[in-house]
Amino acid sequence: MKKMNSSLKVDNELNRKVDVFRQRITGEAENLVASFFPNKLLELDHFLKDPILNICDLKEIHSEINLTVPDPILLSNLHDGLEAQSAKKRKMEDGTGEDKVAGTKVFIMPSGMMKSNTKLVDLIEKVKPEIRTLIEKCNTVKMWVQLLIPRIEDGNNFGVSIQEETVAELRTVEGEAASYLDQISGYYITRAKLVSKIAKYPHVEDYRRTVTEIDEKKYISLKVIVSELRNQYVTLHDMILKNIDKIKKPRSSNAEALY
């Protein structure tokens, strides 16, 4: 039986390209931690003081819903009304009908397309790039730290545990930032459903009030998101700088001399 080689042969050219990739990631990540993170947290802190994020009277971000309440339908005579009620009663008794209000059939919006809340859309378009940037930068730094993790050995793994905790924190920040994007799409879906309800039931005031409430809630949420983005840059920058020696060199060179 032929003996297998203990080492894995890797093409020299591929190995060289991988080393180039490692060096590029290292340069990008170190620049992110040393320069980009502190600059970005100061930028977001300044953004939090912008008047667009400090509106006191939330009525300023309300959006008008141009859907008029239709005139009530008058029955031609009492007999028609009694027949309609009897028919509904029979359906309920037979179990073939549900006790639901039919609502108004909507074929087209009176004023064309129903617009979104433009003030919130403008603010969302400013916040979304910041969320995406945090996700991308965290991914780069996470890859850098993972590439610095040495091979598995018995003992002297305190520095490695710091590296692993750093990777876990970066992964957590990535996940939280991605959830902010889910919140934004969820807001649009919820609002669209409510506006559809208003179009079908224009005489129900509560639907209109609910749209206003979710707009105000989203505005407050966007400010919280910007604040969280800033805080995450602060936390990551502080955590990595405090542990930079162990992250870059998890095992001391003289560790073997202790055994």
C-alpha atoms as one frame of an Amber mdcrd trajectory, in Angstrom:
protein
   0.000   0.000   0.000   1.402   3.387  -1.049   2.134   5.780   1.810   0.301
   9.145   1.570   2.165  12.433   1.999   1.580  14.124   5.357   1.563  17.599
   3.793  -0.825  19.008   1.211   0.780  20.208  -1.999  -0.361  23.659  -3.078
   0.500  25.251  -6.391   3.102  27.974  -5.858   1.297  30.451  -8.102  -1.976
  29.944  -6.233  -0.168  30.253  -2.940   1.334  33.563  -4.071  -2.099  34.904
  -5.072  -3.568  33.893  -1.727  -0.737  35.725   0.045  -1.464  38.829  -2.027
  -5.133  38.571  -0.993  -4.148  38.245   2.666  -1.933  41.318   2.442  -4.700
  43.310   0.771  -7.258  42.333   3.425  -4.748  43.150   6.172  -4.075  46.601
   4.737  -7.772  47.383   4.280  -8.766  46.117   7.728  -6.014  47.948   9.599
  -6.940  51.159   7.790 -10.605  50.626   8.701  -9.849  50.195  12.391  -7.270
  52.978  12.596  -8.940  55.602  10.412 -12.324  54.741   8.914 -14.104  53.640
  12.106 -13.255  56.769  14.167 -14.035  59.091  11.242 -17.337  57.349  10.550
 -18.474  57.461  14.179 -17.785  61.225  14.246 -19.671  61.630  10.967 -22.701
  59.745  12.289 -22.567  61.682  15.551 -22.748  64.896  13.510 -25.616  63.435
  11.445 -27.570  62.803  14.659 -27.519  66.560  15.301 -28.939  67.320  11.858
 -32.356  69.078  11.963 -33.840  66.303   9.822 -33.353  63.890  12.748 -34.477
  66.325  15.437 -38.030  67.254  14.479 -39.955  67.941  17.675 -43.444  68.185
  16.213 -43.947  64.871  14.429 -46.854  66.348  12.480 -44.188  67.763  10.183
 -43.434  64.272   8.850 -47.080  63.356   8.238 -48.111  62.568   4.690 -51.528
  63.464   3.339 -53.646  60.581   2.101 -55.694  61.845  -0.815 -58.514  59.352
  -0.680 -61.941  60.915  -0.349 -64.802  59.297   1.506 -67.470  58.272  -1.028
 -71.081  59.292  -0.650 -73.213  56.754   1.226 -75.237  54.339  -0.894 -78.955
  54.930  -0.410 -81.347  52.033  -0.774 -84.057  52.559  -3.359 -86.730  51.350
  -0.937 -87.146  49.580   2.366 -88.111  46.328   0.650 -84.670  46.057  -1.016
 -83.003  46.564   2.322 -85.048  43.825   3.997 -84.282  41.403   1.163 -80.566
  42.083   1.468 -80.647  41.512   5.211 -82.633  38.265   4.778 -80.177  36.994
   2.176 -77.251  37.713   4.475 -79.022  35.979   7.354 -79.594  32.882   5.224
 -75.930  32.759   4.260 -74.891  32.971   7.884 -77.295  30.220   8.896 -76.128
  27.974   6.054 -72.484  28.647   6.871 -71.837  29.794   3.303 -71.070  33.409
   4.158 -68.833  35.316   6.542 -69.678  38.341   8.614 -67.397  40.685   6.705
 -67.944  44.153   5.359 -67.560  44.072   1.605 -65.904  47.467   1.381 -65.512
  49.681  -1.676 -64.258  48.170  -4.930 -61.103  49.987  -6.032 -60.320  49.984
  -9.745 -57.972  52.976  -9.849 -56.742  55.614  -7.404 -58.514  58.967  -7.951
 -55.210  60.897  -8.025 -53.146  58.224  -9.796 -50.465  56.335  -7.876 -50.629
  56.686  -4.104 -47.279  58.214  -3.109 -45.169  57.086  -0.165 -44.300  59.440
   2.662 -41.646  61.387   0.741 -40.047  62.871   3.874 -39.461  59.439   5.339
 -38.345  58.013   1.990 -35.685  60.732   1.711 -34.466  59.980   5.226 -34.444
  56.219   4.597 -32.357  56.734   1.447 -29.774  58.547   3.581 -29.684  55.871
   6.270 -29.606  52.763   4.046 -26.111  53.422   2.588 -24.777  53.779   6.134
 -26.227  50.385   7.068 -24.730  48.749   3.988 -21.343  50.355   4.674 -21.244
  48.983   8.214 -22.063  45.470   6.976 -19.347  45.573   4.310 -16.661  47.009
   6.601 -17.446  44.534   9.374 -17.108  41.701   6.878 -13.632  42.907   5.864
 -12.404  43.259   9.455 -13.915  39.901  10.377 -12.035  38.207   7.528  -8.785
  39.871   8.666  -9.133  38.614  12.240 -10.078  35.120  11.056  -6.946  34.971
   8.891  -4.863  35.889  11.962  -6.151  32.928  13.997  -3.246  30.419  14.307
  -3.475  26.676  13.971  -5.131  24.757  16.787  -2.788  23.752  19.602  -3.038
  22.608  23.221  -2.611  25.470  25.696  -1.650  29.122  25.305  -5.000  29.902
  23.659  -5.923  33.042  25.586  -5.072  35.260  22.618  -7.008  32.965  20.305
 -10.076  33.284  22.516  -9.827  37.088  22.177  -9.699  36.702  18.401 -12.764
  34.464  18.474 -14.689  36.910  20.676 -13.804  39.712  18.260 -15.069  37.685
  15.308 -18.268  36.881  17.208 -18.838  40.582  17.973 -18.278  41.524  14.327
 -20.715  38.817  13.236 -23.303  40.100  15.729 -22.963  43.656  14.425 -23.393
  42.384  10.857 -26.591  40.583  11.813 -28.034  43.584  13.643 -27.273  45.863
  10.692 -28.979  43.421   8.307 -32.042  43.441  10.566 -32.281  47.225  10.111
 -32.772  46.643   6.382 -35.518  44.114   7.188 -37.234  46.743   9.349 -37.263
  49.214   6.459 -38.806  46.765   3.992 -41.274  45.699   6.689 -42.336  49.322
   7.141 -43.108  49.703   3.424 -45.113  46.468   3.341 -47.129  47.364   6.454
 -47.857  50.865   5.190 -48.890  49.569   1.762 -51.392  47.183   3.341 -52.863
  49.972   5.456 -53.192  52.340   2.494 -54.942  49.533   0.594 -57.329  49.203
   3.516 -58.008  52.938   3.403 -58.771  52.698  -0.316 -61.211  49.866   0.355
 -62.670  51.286   3.570 -62.245  55.072   3.193 -64.892  55.759   5.832 -62.870
  54.070   8.640 -60.807  56.764  10.337 -58.718  54.350  12.401 -56.894  53.091
   9.299 -55.839  56.649   8.476 -54.674  57.242  12.031 -52.699  53.985  11.989
 -50.761  55.111   8.902 -49.833  58.302  10.743 -48.762  56.295  13.785 -46.469
  53.946  11.836 -44.931  56.933  10.028 -44.092  58.531  13.367 -42.808  55.220
  14.699 -40.555  54.750  11.666 -39.149  58.264  12.022 -38.199  57.585  15.640
 -36.832  54.177  14.638 -34.586  55.715  11.962 -32.991  58.029  14.508 -32.408
  55.057  16.810 -30.818  53.143  13.910 -28.389  55.989  13.178 -27.535  56.130
  16.876 -26.940  52.368  16.957 -24.706  52.544  13.866 -22.586  55.178  15.581
 -22.424  53.143  18.796 -21.379  50.021  16.913 -18.472  51.853  15.286 -17.439
  53.152  18.727 -17.655  49.689  20.288 -15.742  47.919  17.522 -13.035  50.572
  17.371 -12.561  50.489  21.146 -12.643  46.694  21.415 -10.121  46.085  18.640
  -7.696  48.797  19.755  -7.682  47.544  23.346  -6.868  44.010  22.186  -4.842
  44.748  19.057  -1.670  43.072  20.379  -3.462  39.790  21.132  -5.474  39.979
  17.914  -2.359  40.398  15.748  -0.153  38.068  17.811  -2.339  35.684  19.854
   0.583  33.517  21.026   3.775  34.821  22.577   7.049  33.807  20.922   8.559
  32.476  24.149   5.571  30.294  25.066   7.414  27.110  24.140  10.212  27.933
  26.598   7.754  27.637  29.491   7.307  23.904  28.935
